[in-house]
Amino acid sequence: MYADDDDDAFGFGGFAAGPFGAHQGFRMRQRQFSKYYSAYPVAAYPGNKADANYGGKIFMPPSALEELSRLEIVYPMLFKLENDEASASKRTHCGVLEFTAEEGRVYLPQWMMETLELAPGSPVKVLNVALLHGSLVKLQPQSTDFLDISDHRAVLENALRKFSALTVGDIITIEYNSREYRIAVLETKPSPTAINIVETDLSVDFAAPLGYVEPNVRTASGASNHSSAAMDAASRPSSSIAKDIRRKEEAAKGEIANSRFAAFRGSGFRLNKDSGGGAAATAPPRSYASTPDSINHPSSAATKDAELESEQPVPLDLPVGTLFFGYDLVPPPGSEPDNNASADEAKADRFQGKGQVLRQRRKR
């Protein structure tokens, strides 16, 4: 179903060939580009083109562009690469990135050199083809590290922009966060061999990565263990089951108490004096926070609460509607003023002013 097959109705051997030999005229008008070049990896390219290793495009010489421009080719320019010297005929499909290579050379990504089993300087056959636009591709990551990527769709969408075609059987290489990921092409549609992915709506399906273990295996074993434990529990008397449940609850409470954060575990000192000796009595260190002892021994916790309540001041018992604004201020001895003298001085100083009238009274 792609143009490089001579027996395909859509290939260069014929286009809807009929009994009248209409395909013969098409073959004369359509000439195919076919050249042999020496293949080298992108790492040997004179310029800094390391990013081309993570794509599906090659570097070709300028003479190839001149010859392709004279041919009636189908855009985008797609090529099939073949290695006839391999034990089994190896082939893949690619696009062209630049026509800046030296004459007689082509530069291929490293994964393409490995797919075609090419050594640096080995001859490779380059033919222009016309592939069908792809609708679906099934990929398989070659390691479980690919699962660490949070957004696979965005990463693949960005990585596949550097590819023009995908061939079944290829193991392409992409880069993300300075890490390389190898992905195998398992299936393509509508063509079962290769597709064109330039300006097309492509659906991507994933197979399980190599080395991936399904989690449902452990889940099933865990369920079987749980069911056997449930059967054992059902066969025991109810009293033993209750003891097991109570023991588990106590163990869980102990773990929670040990892991709980308890603040203010310092020691306290009393400021009031002892009624008998007159010296300041030092209270034993006491923690007012919830401790594991208080959780495990409720009686000791109740005793401590009772002691705290006895030391707290008694609340005011005021009638309804009465407001309490605090106790009267009691000054220390010797600082009280003479209330009688101050009262006499206040009376003497009252109303000591003189009155003025604006109009004098007439004497009669």
Secondary structure by P-SEA (a helix, b strand, c coil): ccccccccccccccccccccaaaaaaaaabbbbbbbbbbbccccccccccccccccbbbbcaaaaaaaaaccccccbbbbbbbccccccccbbbbbccccccccbbbbcaaaaaaacccccbbbbbbbbccccccbbbbbbccccccccccaaaaaaaaaccccccccccbbbbbcccbbbbbbbcccccccccccccccbbbbbbccccccccaaaaaaaaaaaaaaaaaaaaaccaaaaaaaaaaaaaaaaaaaaaaccccccbbbbbcccccccccccccccccccccaaaaacaaaaaaaaaaaaaaccccccccccccccccccccccccccaaaaaaaaaaaacccbbbbbcbbbbcc
